[in-house]
C-alpha cells in the first residue's frame, strides 16, 4: 500500500517537473540515459589507447632488435 502511494507521489512530482519546464526535464532524462554510454566509451577508449601504446612499444623494440642483429652490408 505504501509503495503505491510513493509511486503515485513520484509520478505526480515527475508530471509537475515536466509541466513546469519540459526542456529541462527532457535534457535531464537524456543525460541520465547517456551517462552509462559515456562512461563505457571513455573507459573503452582509454583501454584501447593503452593497448595501442603497448603495441607500438613492442613493435619498436622488435624492429630495433632486428636492426641491431642484422649484419652490415
Phi and psi restraints in degrees (value plus and minus 20) as a CYANA .aco file:
   2 UNK   PHI     -84.5   -44.5
   2 UNK   PSI     -55.5   -15.5
   3 UNK   PHI     -82.4   -42.4
   3 UNK   PSI     -59.5   -19.5
   4 UNK   PHI     -86.7   -46.7
   4 UNK   PSI     -59.7   -19.7
   5 UNK   PHI     -85.5   -45.5
   5 UNK   PSI     -63.3   -23.3
   6 UNK   PHI     -84.1   -44.1
   6 UNK   PSI     -60.9   -20.9
   7 UNK   PHI     -82.8   -42.8
   7 UNK   PSI     -60.4   -20.4
   8 UNK   PHI     -84.9   -44.9
   8 UNK   PSI     -61.5   -21.5
   9 UNK   PHI     -85.5   -45.5
   9 UNK   PSI     -60.1   -20.1
  10 UNK   PHI     -82.8   -42.8
  10 UNK   PSI     -64.3   -24.3
  11 UNK   PHI     -82.5   -42.5
  11 UNK   PSI     -61.9   -21.9
  12 UNK   PHI     -83.9   -43.9
  12 UNK   PSI     -61.4   -21.4
  13 UNK   PHI     -82.6   -42.6
  13 UNK   PSI     -62.7   -22.7
  14 UNK   PHI     -85.3   -45.3
  14 UNK   PSI     -59.5   -19.5
  15 UNK   PHI     -85.0   -45.0
  15 UNK   PSI     -60.2   -20.2
  16 UNK   PHI     -85.5   -45.5
  16 UNK   PSI     -63.6   -23.6
  17 UNK   PHI     -82.6   -42.6
  17 UNK   PSI     -61.9   -21.9
  18 UNK   PHI     -85.3   -45.3
  18 UNK   PSI     -61.2   -21.2
  19 UNK   PHI     -88.2   -48.2
  19 UNK   PSI     -57.9   -17.9
  20 UNK   PHI     -92.3   -52.3
  20 UNK   PSI     -56.6   -16.6
  21 UNK   PHI    -174.5  -134.5
  21 UNK   PSI      64.7   104.7
  22 UNK   PHI     -85.2   -45.2
  22 UNK   PSI     -54.2   -14.2
  23 UNK   PHI     -83.5   -43.5
  23 UNK   PSI     -66.3   -26.3
  24 UNK   PHI     -84.1   -44.1
  24 UNK   PSI     -58.9   -18.9
  25 UNK   PHI     -83.1   -43.1
  25 UNK   PSI     -66.3   -26.3
  26 UNK   PHI     -88.1   -48.1
  26 UNK   PSI     -57.7   -17.7
  27 UNK   PHI     -86.1   -46.1
  27 UNK   PSI     -62.6   -22.6
  28 UNK   PHI     -81.8   -41.8
  28 UNK   PSI     -63.7   -23.7
  29 UNK   PHI     -82.9   -42.9
  29 UNK   PSI     -62.2   -22.2
  30 UNK   PHI     -83.4   -43.4
  30 UNK   PSI     -62.4   -22.4
  31 UNK   PHI     -84.5   -44.5
  31 UNK   PSI     -60.9   -20.9
  32 UNK   PHI     -82.3   -42.3
  32 UNK   PSI     -57.7   -17.7
  33 UNK   PHI     -93.8   -53.8
  33 UNK   PSI     -49.1    -9.1
  34 UNK   PHI    -109.8   -69.8
  34 UNK   PSI     -36.7     3.3
  35 UNK   PHI     -78.5   -38.5
  35 UNK   PSI     -67.1   -27.1
  36 UNK   PHI     -79.6   -39.6
  36 UNK   PSI     -58.0   -18.0
  37 UNK   PHI     -88.6   -48.6
  37 UNK   PSI     -57.9   -17.9
  38 UNK   PHI     -84.2   -44.2
  38 UNK   PSI     -61.5   -21.5
  39 UNK   PHI     -84.2   -44.2
  39 UNK   PSI     -63.8   -23.8
  40 UNK   PHI     -80.6   -40.6
  40 UNK   PSI     -64.5   -24.5
  41 UNK   PHI     -85.9   -45.9
  41 UNK   PSI     -61.5   -21.5
  42 UNK   PHI     -82.9   -42.9
  42 UNK   PSI     -73.1   -33.1
  43 UNK   PHI     -88.3   -48.3
  43 UNK   PSI     -55.6   -15.6
  44 UNK   PHI     -83.9   -43.9
  44 UNK   PSI     -62.0   -22.0
  45 UNK   PHI     -85.2   -45.2
  45 UNK   PSI     -60.7   -20.7
  46 UNK   PHI     -82.0   -42.0
  46 UNK   PSI     -63.5   -23.5
  47 UNK   PHI     -85.3   -45.3
  47 UNK   PSI     -61.5   -21.5
  48 UNK   PHI     -84.1   -44.1
  48 UNK   PSI     -60.7   -20.7
  49 UNK   PHI     -84.7   -44.7
  49 UNK   PSI     -61.5   -21.5
  50 UNK   PHI     -84.6   -44.6
  50 UNK   PSI     -64.6   -24.6
  51 UNK   PHI     -84.7   -44.7
  51 UNK   PSI     -57.2   -17.2
  52 UNK   PHI     -86.0   -46.0
  52 UNK   PSI     -59.1   -19.1
  53 UNK   PHI     -83.7   -43.7
  53 UNK   PSI     -63.4   -23.4
  54 UNK   PHI     -81.6   -41.6
  54 UNK   PSI     -62.0   -22.0
  55 UNK   PHI     -82.0   -42.0
  55 UNK   PSI     -65.4   -25.4
  56 UNK   PHI     -83.1   -43.1
  56 UNK   PSI     -61.6   -21.6
  57 UNK   PHI     -82.2   -42.2
  57 UNK   PSI     -66.3   -26.3
  58 UNK   PHI     -91.0   -51.0
  58 UNK   PSI     -54.6   -14.6
  59 UNK   PHI     -86.0   -46.0
  59 UNK   PSI     -61.0   -21.0
  60 UNK   PHI     -81.2   -41.2
  60 UNK   PSI     -63.3   -23.3
  61 UNK   PHI     -82.5   -42.5
  61 UNK   PSI     -61.5   -21.5
  62 UNK   PHI     -84.5   -44.5
  62 UNK   PSI     -66.0   -26.0
  63 UNK   PHI     -85.8   -45.8
  63 UNK   PSI     -61.1   -21.1
  64 UNK   PHI     -83.7   -43.7
  64 UNK   PSI     -63.2   -23.2
  65 UNK   PHI     -87.7   -47.7
  65 UNK   PSI     -52.5   -12.5
  66 UNK   PHI     -87.7   -47.7
  66 UNK   PSI     -58.6   -18.6
  67 UNK   PHI     -91.0   -51.0
  67 UNK   PSI     -53.8   -13.8
  68 UNK   PHI     -90.1   -50.1
  68 UNK   PSI     -52.4   -12.4
  69 UNK   PHI    -107.8   -67.8
  69 UNK   PSI     -31.9     8.1
  70 UNK   PHI     -92.2   -52.2
  70 UNK   PSI     119.3   159.3
  71 UNK   PHI     -94.1   -54.1
  71 UNK   PSI     129.6   169.6
  72 UNK   PHI     -96.7   -56.7
  72 UNK   PSI     122.6   162.6
